[in-house]
Amino acid sequence: MNDKELRKYLLREEKQPFQGWDFSYLDGRWESENISWDYAKIVN
């Protein structure tokens, strides 16, 4: 992706509606991994 394409992409992304914790516009576009630590074990 060249600079011009990247700029167009970022400007298009900036215009996506977003409110609160609604990340539905990212469906199918992101990955997540399991974390290597357990919060409950750390604080107990």
C-alpha positions, 0 to 999 in steps of 0.5 A: 500500500503506498502513501496515497492509498494509506491516506485514503484508507485512514480517512475512510476509517475515520468517518466510520460511525463510532459510539461507546464500546460498539466495535461492530464495524470491525467484525471480521477485520481483527484478531485477538489472542488469549492472554498469557496471564490470569487477572483473578490469580494475580489479585488473589 
